[in-house]
Amino acid sequence: MAASIAARSSAISISRQITAKPSPSDREPRSTVNFPQPYIGRRNVRLLASVNSNGGATGGKSDSKAPALEIPNIEDDSTYDFVSGVPSHLLPKPLSSTQYSKPASDGSRLRVAYQGVRGAYSESAAEKAYQNCEAVPCDQFDAAFQAVERWLVDRAVLPIENSLGGSIHRNYDLLLRHRLHIVGEVKLAVRHCLLANHGVKVEDLKRVLSHPQALAQCENTLTKLGLVREAVDDTAGAAKDVALRNLKDTGAVASSAAAAIYGMDILAEDIQDDCDNVTRFLILAREPIIPGTDRPFKTSIVFSLEWGPGALFKALAVFALRQINLTKIESRPLRNQPLRSSDTCFDYLFYVDFEASMADQNAQNALRHLKEFATFLRVLGSYPLDTTML
């Protein structure tokens, strides 16, 4: 949404006496940006990566099953304990705004976790972000977060929203449960294909397997073909299952990359109902990026507010007053908070993306202004915009 509120005087008034005033902090220059760290509720997760003879993860380059890497179990705590003022020596060393896309300094390939199996769209996004990376498949989103935190991989590339299906709420919640930082984004055009085993024709198919979102995105095509739809965990997993079981009456909706990996025929390409099908992925790292002004940047934050009339308006006005454009706003319930006694209202966290670098004094002033009345505020990352499409 474009920031259309201009500051023509010292305050902007609307009905019922709600005002949004420029903060005194606008006159207080400050050059540092803090990235508070949340306390983590920890649990057992399993990273699905194949293991080589030396006990190291190979990144799942083989399709055969291998022992899953066990991430240590530690004390569980499901509550959020947001910590501010973490001692500087305990914080990870920041990256520069150009380092985040470079390979590992020791000459080894960068290891990048993604959710799914080989041939998943997430793997394509990881390879777009880091062209020569070693993509490591994980069975769940949480396992990818944990893999980065435990130094099993260097980065994670995970979906956050789709132009047709909307937001991936699970990953919004996981951003708070883990101490990772957003260091980049990847936008990937999703092109679905109808896959089948060798020798199988379209008229031989009776059913099709895929992720629920993929099936929904191809509804018109699948209805015309008269195929029964069955939902599974992911698109590439559907292709793998059909191929391994050598099914002759079942197809899969997946990528052309999955067809090549599992030796399947492509019966039809671009079967999605809407050609503008794009998924946005976040690149996550242990270290925050040092924002710059040499290219277009985006900043992602999360905050909570006191309940009351006009509270959200006043929060968003701190950006409008400074002509900062917002590109995304998402609300999620604040867990472990009781319902208000007077009614059934929930407390919410608000996730906001805006087009500005945290190296910009204007953006820092906006967040200092927001912090004056927000009950919680955290910068998730300030990172370069992805202006390409693949």
N, C-alpha and C positions, 0 to 999 in steps of 0.2 A: 504494500500500500504506500502510495507516495505521501511524504510528509507535507501536508498542505496548510498547516497552521503557521502563520508568520507572526513574529513578535513585533507588532506595531507600537506597543507601549511597554511599560514595565510589567504588565500582567495581562492575561487574556481571561475574560470573564464569560461564563455562560449562565443559563438560568439556574436558579436554586443555589446561587452563590458558590459554585464550584470554580476554583481558579487554578491556573497552572502558572507559576511564577519562575522567572529565571533564577537560578540558584546563585548565592554568593560565591560558590565554588568555581563559577565561570571566571572569576577574577583572581583565582589562585592557581597559577601555573604549576603543574606537577608532571614529571617525566616518567614516573615509574608506574607499572601496572602489576597488581598482585593477582595470583591465581590460587585461591584458597583450595585446600584439599579436604575431601570428605572422608569420614571414617568409613571403613568398608565392612559390610556384613559378609562373612566368608563361608564357603561351603565346598563340598566335593563337586568337581566337574571332571569330565573326561574329554581329552583332546584327541580327536581321531586323526592321527598322523602315523604313517608307517615308520617303522624303526629299522635302521640299517644294522649291519653286523656289529658295528661298534657301539650300538646303543643310542645313536643320535637319530633325531627325526629327519626323514628325507623329504617331508613336504607332501607326501601322498602321491608321488609320481607313479606308483604302482597301483593297479586296481584291486589287487588281492588284499584280503583282510590282514591286518597286522595288529599286534597288541596296542591298545590305547595307552597314551601317556597318562599316568595318574597324577593329578595335581593334589598336593598334600591337603589333608583336612585340618582345619583350624577352627577355633572357637566361633560359633555362629552368633551373629547379632544382626537381627533384621531391621533395627531402627536406624534412622539417619542421625548422625552426630556431626553437624557441619562445623568444621574447625576454621577459625580465622587466626591470622597472626602466627602461622607456622614458622619456626626458626629457619632462616635462609639456608643454613648448612644442611637441612633435611630435605630441601626441595631439589628435584632433578635439575640437571644442567640444561638450560634452554637451547633450542636449535635456532639457527638463523633462518630467515624466510626463504633461503635458497637451498638449505641443507636437507629439508624434509623429503625432497624428491631424488636425492643423490644415493648411490649404492653405498654399502658399508665401507668404512674407511680402510678396513684390513684386506680389501680385495675380494671378500666373500660375497655371495649373492644375498641381497636383503630378503629376509623371511617374512612373508605377509600372510596373516591368518584371514580366512573367510569362512562363512557358514555354508555348509552343503558338501557335495561331492564333486569330483572333477567334471567339468563341463557346465557347472552352474554359472549363471549370469554374474554372481559375485566374484567368481574366479576371473572372468573377463574384466570386471571392474578393477580387480587387484592388478592385473597385468597392464591395464591402461594407466594406472597410477604409477607403477614401477615396472617398466618394460622387461627388465631382465631379472625379475624377482623369482624367488622360490615360493610358490603359492602353497599354503598349508591348510588343508580342509579341516573344519571343526564341525562336530555334530550339532551344536547349539550356539546361539549368539553369546550366551554367558561364557562358554568355553573359549571363544575367541578373545573376549575381554581378559579372562584369566590367563590365557597364553601369553599375552603381551606383558601383563603385570609380573608373571613368573619368569620373564626373560626367555621363554621358549621360542618366541618369535620377536621380530623387531617392530612390526606394525600390524594393524587390523584394518580391513576395509569392509564396512558393514552398511546395509541399506538403511535409510532413515525415512524416505518418502518416495511415493510413486505418483506420477501425474494422473493416473486413473484410480488406483486403489487407495491413495491417501497416505497417511503417516503410519510408520511401523512403531506402534506404541511401546513394544517391549524394549526396543533399543533406546527410546527416550528415558525409560525408567532405569535402564542399566547404566546410562551416562552418570547418574547420581550415585549408583552403588559402587562404582569403581573410580579409581584415581587417574584415569587416562585423560589425555587432552586431544582436542580436535586440531589437526595440523593441516588438513586439506579436505577437498571434496572432489568427487568424480560423478559426472552425469553420463549415464549409459542408455542409449536407445535400445529398447527391448524388442527383438524381432522373433516371434514364435514360429516354429516349424512343426509340421505333423510328421512324426517319425514312426517307422515300422521296421521289422526285421526283413532281411533279404528275401525277395520273392513274394512278399505280401503286397497286395494291391489295396487301394482305398475301399473297393467294394467288399473286400474280405473282412474288414474291421467291423466289430460290434461294439467295442468300448474303447475308451481312451483314458490314460492316467496322466495326472499332472498336479501341480500345486493349485489350491483353490483359486488364487488370484489369476493364474494363467488360464485356467478353465473359464473363469468369468470374462476375461479379456478376449477370449475366442468364442464366445457364446453363439454368435450368429453363424459362424462357419461350422461349428460342431453340430448345431441344430439342423442345418441344411444337410449335413452328412448322415444325420440320424444316429449319432453315436451316444452311447451311455457314458456319462462322465463319472469318474471315480477319483476322489482327492487323495493325494499323498503328501509327504513332507516337503518335497522340492521337485523342481522340473528335471534336473539332471538325474536325481534319484529315480524318477519314474522311467527315464530312458534306460538306466542301468538295470532296473528290475525287469523290464520287458525283454532286454537283450539277454540277460543271464538265464532267464526262464524260457527263452526261445518261443515266446508266445506268437501264435499266428493269427489270432483274432483280436489282438489288442495293440493299440498304438500309444504313443506318448507325445505330449506337447512339450517341447524343449527347444534348446538352441541348436544351431548348425554345428557348433563345437561339440556338443554332446553326441550328435550323430557320428562325427568323425572318431571320437574317443571310443564309443561302444560299438562301432561297426554297423550302424543302422542306415537305412535308406531314408532320404527326405522325400515324402510323398507330396508335400505342399509347403511353400514358403510364405512368410508374412501373412499368417492366418489371423492375426489380431484384428479386432473390429475397428480399432482406432489406430491410425498410423503414428499419432503423436503419443507414443507410449514410452515414457522416460523414467528411469529410476535414478534417484540421487543417493550416493553413498558418502559416508564420512570416513576419513582416514584418521586413525587413532594411534597415538604414540605415548610412551611413558613421559616424554619431555614436552613441555609447551614450546610453541614456536615464538620467536621474537618477531613481532609484526613489523612490517615495513610500509613504505608509501610509494614504492617503485612500480606497483601494479595494483589493479583493483582488489580490495580485500573485503572479506565478510567476517563479522563477529557474531558468535553465538553465546547467549547468556541464558540463565534461568533465575527466576526470582519468585518470591511470594509476597503477599500484601495483607494488610489488615482488612477485615471485611467492612464494607460500608459503601454508600452511594458515591459514584464517581471515582473510586479507588483505581480501577484499571485505566480509566480515561487519563487521570493525572500521571500514571506511570508511563503511558504511551506518549503523553504530551512532552515529556522531557526530550524525546527524539524529534517530534514535530517542531518544537521551538527552535531547534538547531538545524532544521532541514536535512535530517538523516532519514533515509528511506528504509522502511521495514519490509522484508521479503517473506517473513514467515512468523506466525504466532500459533502456539499450540498450548493447550492446558491439560494438565494431568492431576488427578486427585493426590493430595498430600497424605501419604499413608501414615498409619499409627497416630492419627489425630482424631479425637472423638467428635461426633456430630455436635453442633451447637444446640444448647438446651432449649432455645426459643423456637427452633424450627429444624428443618432437615437439610440445611445448607452444608456443603462440604467446603473444606479448605483446599485451595488449588495452588499448584506450581505453574508458572507461565514460562514457556520456552520461546525466546524471540531471537530471530536472525535479523541483522541490519547491515546495510552496505557502508561500512567504514572500517578503517584499521584502528586498533588500539594505540597505534603510534600517533594518531591524529588527536590533537588537543581537544577538538570539538567532541569526539567520542568519549574521551576521558571525563570531560565536564558533564556529559549526559549521564554517565554512570554514577558519578559523584552525586549528582542531583537525585537520581533514582534511589541511591543508597540512603538518602535523608529520610525516606518514609517506607522503604521496603523492609520487610521483616527478615528477609534472607536474599542475598544476591551472590551469584557465582559466575565468573567468566569461564565458559567451557572451551573457548578457543578463538583466536583471531588468525585467519588463514586466507591464502589467495583464492579468489573465485575461479571455478572451472568454467571457462568460456568456450570450451570445445564440446563437440557432440560426436559420439561414436556409435 
